[in-house]
């Protein structure tokens, strides 16, 4: 039974959660790495601050003690007792002036050092809080990862039972587990239905997935791609006329009117695109390559095939791709469905038209039917 687009997307999500590349595990790993880096950085900063504070406190103590001793020494010196030697040797020595300078500058210097100590101590408290928070997060992530791994193991157990046609788990048990993966209420209900009635979608999806992962196909494609271009005999496919639509769209003459972001949002609304699905960066990218005729045509292709226009918000570059129509037509003519193309947009971004045509010819020259080779393996 052919699965709907929504069910296929849900199964993609479920199968991702079953493997080592699970988005949940990846996010946890990224968070763990970030927390570990924070812990290492703050530990180093803490040591530096502690050394700095100890040094400043020592300076403050010495300034106070040595300043008092120097003041005592200067107050006991009578300059007249050394008048001859000071005069003859031309020594600039004035105990009274030194004593005054000491009285004026020493308190301010000590205060400045003490302020620096206070600022460093406050910074140390902040660094220690950040360090302790990172340590706590690392511990929590470790616990959460254990839980996530246990949930993943249980999910795989349920899938194995379902694929064997031997699922005997209650709906409540299944939904309770799925809730741990942050599914929406609707997704949870649909996923539980898929597991309890695998013949409606799961069997077909799993079969197609295994076929797409066959090693033999991957090996043949890899070997074929490594052949020298000169060894590839590019003969036209029997009984297939090369249509004018196959040729890449020639460079359009740019419209005289200068479109801005508001004009583009109006155009999106007119042709059925929700501009709220696009970031400012996306809109600017489209404006940079703007061609109204190409945008209208590319959107119309998907509308005519009853495919969701959310495709373009996730693949903005295809909105203004002048070869989009030719590439889609090439794939449809080798037997690929519009849904195949929708689910594998990378085939349209990976190749220009000539590159796609060459990839198809390479498969054919290797004895493979391009229609049967999954697009993800191209």
C-alpha positions as CSV (number, residue, x, y, z in Angstrom):
1,X,0.0,0.0,0.0
2,X,1.3,3.4,-1.0
3,X,1.9,5.6,2.0
4,X,0.8,9.2,2.1
5,X,3.4,12.0,2.3
6,X,2.5,12.8,5.9
7,X,2.9,9.1,7.0
8,X,6.2,8.9,5.1
9,X,7.5,12.0,6.9
10,X,6.4,10.5,10.3
11,X,8.1,7.2,9.5
12,X,11.3,9.1,8.5
13,X,11.2,10.7,11.9
14,X,10.6,7.4,13.7
15,X,13.3,5.6,11.9
16,X,15.8,8.4,12.7
17,X,15.0,8.0,16.4
18,X,15.7,4.3,16.1
19,X,19.4,4.7,15.0
20,X,22.7,6.1,16.2
21,X,22.0,9.3,14.2
22,X,18.9,10.0,16.3
23,X,18.3,13.8,16.5
24,X,17.7,13.4,20.2
25,X,21.0,11.7,20.8
26,X,22.8,14.1,18.5
27,X,21.4,17.1,20.4
28,X,22.4,15.5,23.7
29,X,25.9,14.9,22.4
30,X,26.2,18.5,21.2
31,X,24.9,19.8,24.5
32,X,27.3,17.5,26.4
33,X,30.3,18.7,24.3
34,X,29.3,22.3,24.8
35,X,28.9,21.8,28.6
36,X,32.3,20.0,28.7
37,X,34.0,22.9,26.9
38,X,32.4,25.3,29.3
39,X,33.6,23.3,32.3
40,X,37.2,23.1,31.0
41,X,37.2,26.9,30.2
42,X,35.8,28.0,33.5
43,X,38.1,25.7,35.5
44,X,41.0,27.3,33.8
45,X,39.6,30.8,34.4
46,X,38.9,30.0,38.0
47,X,42.6,29.1,38.6
48,X,43.8,32.3,36.9
49,X,41.5,34.4,38.9
50,X,42.5,32.7,42.2
51,X,46.1,33.4,41.4
52,X,45.4,37.0,40.5
53,X,43.4,37.6,43.7
54,X,46.2,36.1,45.9
55,X,48.7,38.3,44.2
56,X,46.6,41.5,44.6
57,X,45.9,40.7,48.2
58,X,49.7,40.4,48.8
59,X,50.3,43.7,47.0
60,X,47.6,45.4,49.2
61,X,49.2,44.0,52.4
62,X,52.7,45.1,51.3
63,X,51.6,48.6,50.3
64,X,50.0,49.1,53.6
65,X,52.9,47.7,55.7
66,X,55.7,49.2,53.7
67,X,54.0,52.5,53.3
68,X,53.8,52.9,57.1
69,X,57.4,52.0,57.5
70,X,58.5,54.5,54.8
71,X,56.4,57.2,56.4
72,X,58.1,56.6,59.7
73,X,61.5,56.7,58.1
74,X,60.9,59.9,56.2
75,X,59.4,61.6,59.3
76,X,62.6,61.0,61.2
77,X,65.0,62.5,58.6
78,X,66.2,66.1,59.1
79,X,67.3,67.3,55.7
80,X,69.7,69.9,57.2
81,X,71.8,67.2,58.6
82,X,72.7,66.1,55.1
83,X,72.8,69.6,53.5
84,X,76.4,69.5,52.4
85,X,76.4,66.1,50.7
86,X,73.0,66.8,49.1
87,X,74.3,70.1,47.7
88,X,77.7,69.0,46.6
89,X,76.4,65.8,44.9
90,X,73.4,67.6,43.5
91,X,71.0,65.0,44.9
92,X,67.3,65.7,44.5
93,X,66.2,64.6,48.0
94,X,63.4,66.2,49.9
95,X,62.0,64.0,52.7
96,X,59.1,66.4,53.3
97,X,58.0,66.3,49.7
98,X,58.3,62.5,49.6
99,X,56.3,62.2,52.8
100,X,53.6,64.4,51.3
101,X,53.5,62.4,48.1
102,X,53.3,59.2,50.1
103,X,50.4,60.5,52.2
104,X,48.5,61.6,49.0
105,X,49.2,58.6,46.7
106,X,49.3,55.6,49.0
107,X,45.7,55.5,50.2
108,X,44.5,55.9,46.6
109,X,46.8,53.2,45.3
110,X,45.6,50.8,48.1
111,X,42.0,51.6,47.3
112,X,42.6,50.9,43.6
113,X,44.2,47.5,44.3
114,X,41.3,46.6,46.7
115,X,38.8,47.6,44.1
116,X,40.5,45.3,41.6
117,X,40.4,42.5,44.2
118,X,36.7,43.0,44.7
119,X,36.0,42.9,40.9
120,X,38.1,39.8,40.5
121,X,36.3,38.1,43.4
122,X,32.9,39.0,41.8
123,X,34.2,37.6,38.5
124,X,35.3,34.4,40.3
125,X,31.8,33.9,41.8
126,X,30.3,34.3,38.3
127,X,32.8,31.8,36.8
128,X,32.3,29.3,39.6
129,X,28.5,29.5,39.0
130,X,29.0,28.9,35.3
131,X,31.4,26.0,36.0
132,X,29.0,24.4,38.5
133,X,26.1,24.8,36.1
134,X,28.1,23.1,33.4
135,X,29.0,20.2,35.8
136,X,25.4,19.8,36.7
137,X,24.3,19.8,33.1
138,X,26.9,17.1,32.3
139,X,25.5,15.0,35.1
140,X,21.9,15.5,34.0
141,X,22.7,14.8,30.3
142,X,24.3,11.5,31.4
143,X,21.1,10.5,33.1
144,X,19.0,11.8,30.2
145,X,21.1,9.9,27.7
146,X,20.6,6.6,29.7
147,X,16.9,7.3,29.6
148,X,16.9,8.1,25.9
149,X,18.9,5.0,25.1
150,X,16.4,2.9,27.1
151,X,13.5,4.5,25.3
152,X,15.3,3.9,21.9
153,X,15.8,0.3,22.8
154,X,12.1,-0.1,23.7
155,X,11.1,1.7,20.5
156,X,13.2,-0.7,18.4
157,X,11.6,-3.7,20.3
158,X,8.1,-2.4,19.4
159,X,9.2,-2.0,15.7
160,X,10.7,-5.4,15.6
161,X,7.5,-7.0,16.9
162,X,5.4,-4.9,14.5
163,X,7.5,-5.9,11.5
164,X,7.2,-9.5,12.5
165,X,3.4,-9.1,12.7
166,X,3.5,-10.0,16.3
167,X,2.8,-6.7,18.1
168,X,0.9,-7.4,21.3
169,X,1.5,-4.2,23.1
170,X,-1.4,-2.0,24.3
171,X,-2.0,1.3,22.7
172,X,-1.5,3.0,26.1
173,X,2.0,1.5,26.3
174,X,2.9,2.6,22.8
175,X,1.6,6.2,23.3
176,X,3.3,6.4,26.7
177,X,6.6,5.6,25.1
178,X,6.1,7.9,22.1
179,X,5.4,10.8,24.4
180,X,9.0,10.5,25.6
181,X,10.1,11.6,22.1
182,X,8.3,14.9,22.1
183,X,5.8,14.0,19.4
184,X,2.7,16.0,19.0
185,X,-0.6,14.5,20.1
186,X,-1.5,13.9,16.5
187,X,1.9,12.4,15.6
188,X,1.6,10.1,18.7
189,X,-1.8,8.8,17.6
190,X,-0.7,8.2,14.0
191,X,2.6,6.5,15.1
192,X,0.7,4.2,17.5
193,X,-1.7,3.3,14.6
194,X,1.3,2.6,12.4
195,X,2.8,0.2,14.9
196,X,-0.5,-1.5,15.7
197,X,-1.5,-1.9,12.1
198,X,1.8,-2.2,10.3
199,X,0.2,-3.6,7.1
200,X,-1.2,-0.2,6.4
201,X,2.1,1.6,5.9
202,X,5.0,0.2,7.9
203,X,5.7,-3.0,5.9
204,X,5.8,-1.0,2.6
205,X,8.0,1.7,4.1
206,X,10.5,-0.8,5.6
207,X,10.7,-2.7,2.4
208,X,11.4,0.4,0.3
209,X,14.0,1.5,2.8
210,X,15.9,-1.8,2.8
211,X,15.9,-1.8,-1.0
212,X,17.3,1.7,-1.1
213,X,20.1,0.6,1.2
214,X,21.2,-2.5,-0.8
215,X,25.0,-2.6,-0.9
216,X,25.2,-3.9,-4.4
217,X,23.5,-0.8,-5.8
218,X,25.8,1.5,-3.9
219,X,28.9,-0.4,-5.0
220,X,27.9,-0.4,-8.7
221,X,27.1,3.3,-8.6
222,X,30.4,4.1,-6.9
223,X,32.3,2.0,-9.5
224,X,30.4,3.6,-12.4
225,X,31.1,7.1,-11.1
226,X,34.8,6.4,-10.9
227,X,35.1,5.4,-14.5
228,X,36.9,7.8,-16.8
229,X,34.4,10.1,-18.7
230,X,36.1,9.1,-21.9
231,X,35.2,5.4,-21.3
232,X,31.5,6.2,-20.9
233,X,29.6,5.8,-24.2
234,X,26.8,8.2,-24.0
235,X,24.2,6.8,-26.4
236,X,20.7,8.2,-26.6
237,X,18.1,6.0,-24.9
238,X,16.2,3.9,-27.3
239,X,12.7,5.2,-28.4
240,X,13.1,8.4,-26.3
241,X,13.1,11.7,-28.1
242,X,15.3,14.5,-26.8
243,X,12.7,17.2,-26.2
244,X,13.3,20.9,-26.2
245,X,12.3,21.0,-22.6
246,X,15.4,19.0,-21.7
247,X,17.6,22.0,-22.6
248,X,18.5,24.2,-19.6
249,X,16.5,27.4,-19.6
250,X,18.5,30.2,-21.2
251,X,19.4,33.3,-19.2
252,X,16.3,35.4,-18.9
253,X,16.4,39.2,-19.6
254,X,16.1,40.8,-16.2
255,X,12.9,42.8,-15.7
256,X,13.4,46.5,-15.6
257,X,11.3,46.8,-12.4
258,X,13.4,46.6,-9.3
259,X,11.7,44.2,-6.9
260,X,12.1,44.8,-3.1
261,X,11.2,42.5,-0.2
262,X,7.6,43.8,0.0
263,X,7.1,43.1,-3.7
264,X,8.5,39.6,-3.3
265,X,6.1,38.9,-0.3
266,X,3.2,40.1,-2.5
267,X,4.3,37.8,-5.3
268,X,4.6,34.8,-2.8
269,X,1.1,35.5,-1.5
270,X,-0.3,35.6,-5.1
271,X,1.3,32.3,-6.1
272,X,0.4,30.4,-2.9
273,X,3.6,30.6,-0.9
274,X,3.5,31.7,2.7
275,X,6.3,34.3,3.1
276,X,6.2,33.8,6.9
277,X,7.8,30.4,6.2
278,X,10.9,32.2,4.9
279,X,13.6,34.0,6.8
280,X,14.8,37.5,5.9
281,X,18.0,35.8,4.6
282,X,15.9,33.5,2.4
283,X,14.0,36.4,0.9
284,X,17.2,38.4,0.2
285,X,18.6,35.3,-1.5
286,X,15.6,35.0,-3.8
287,X,15.8,38.7,-4.6
288,X,19.5,38.4,-5.4
289,X,18.6,35.8,-8.1
290,X,15.2,37.2,-8.8
291,X,13.4,36.1,-12.0
292,X,9.6,36.3,-11.7
293,X,8.9,34.1,-14.6
294,X,11.1,31.3,-13.3
295,X,9.6,31.5,-9.8
296,X,6.1,31.3,-11.1
297,X,6.9,28.4,-13.4
298,X,8.7,26.4,-10.7
299,X,5.9,26.8,-8.2
300,X,3.3,25.9,-10.9
301,X,5.2,22.6,-11.5
302,X,4.6,21.5,-7.9
303,X,1.0,22.8,-7.9
304,X,0.3,20.8,-11.0
305,X,1.6,17.6,-9.3
306,X,-0.4,18.2,-6.1
307,X,2.7,18.6,-4.0
308,X,3.1,20.7,-0.9
309,X,4.7,24.1,-1.5
310,X,6.5,23.9,1.9
311,X,9.2,22.1,-0.3
312,X,10.5,25.5,-1.4
313,X,10.8,27.0,2.1
314,X,13.2,24.1,2.9
315,X,15.0,24.4,-0.5
316,X,15.0,28.1,-1.3
317,X,17.6,27.8,-4.1
318,X,15.2,25.7,-6.2
319,X,12.6,28.5,-6.2
320,X,14.8,30.4,-8.6
321,X,16.6,27.5,-10.3
322,X,16.3,28.1,-14.1
323,X,17.0,24.3,-14.8
324,X,14.3,23.2,-12.3
325,X,11.7,22.3,-14.9
326,X,14.2,20.5,-17.1
327,X,15.6,18.4,-14.2
328,X,12.1,17.5,-13.0
329,X,11.0,16.5,-16.5
330,X,14.1,14.3,-16.9
331,X,13.4,12.5,-13.7
332,X,9.7,12.0,-14.6
333,X,10.6,10.5,-18.0
334,X,12.8,7.8,-16.5
335,X,9.8,6.7,-14.3
336,X,10.3,8.6,-11.1
337,X,7.2,9.9,-9.5
338,X,6.6,13.5,-8.4
339,X,6.5,12.2,-4.8
340,X,9.9,10.6,-5.2
341,X,11.3,14.0,-6.2
342,X,9.5,15.8,-3.4
343,X,11.0,13.4,-0.8
344,X,14.5,13.7,-2.3
345,X,15.1,17.4,-3.1
346,X,18.9,16.9,-2.8
347,X,18.8,15.3,-6.3
348,X,17.8,18.7,-7.7
349,X,20.4,20.7,-5.7
350,X,23.3,18.2,-6.2
351,X,23.2,18.3,-10.0
352,X,22.8,20.8,-12.7
353,X,20.9,19.5,-15.8
354,X,23.9,18.2,-17.6
355,X,25.2,16.5,-14.4
356,X,21.9,14.8,-13.8
357,X,21.6,13.6,-17.4
358,X,25.2,12.2,-17.2
359,X,24.4,10.4,-13.9
360,X,21.4,8.7,-15.5
361,X,23.4,7.7,-18.5
362,X,26.1,6.3,-16.2
363,X,23.6,4.1,-14.5
364,X,22.2,2.9,-17.8
365,X,25.7,2.1,-19.1
366,X,26.3,0.1,-15.9
367,X,23.2,-2.1,-16.7
368,X,21.0,-0.5,-14.0
369,X,17.5,0.8,-14.5
370,X,17.5,4.4,-13.2
371,X,13.8,4.0,-12.3
372,X,14.6,1.3,-9.8
373,X,17.6,3.0,-8.3
374,X,16.5,5.1,-5.3
375,X,17.1,8.8,-5.8
376,X,19.0,9.0,-2.5
377,X,21.6,6.6,-4.1
378,X,22.3,8.8,-7.2
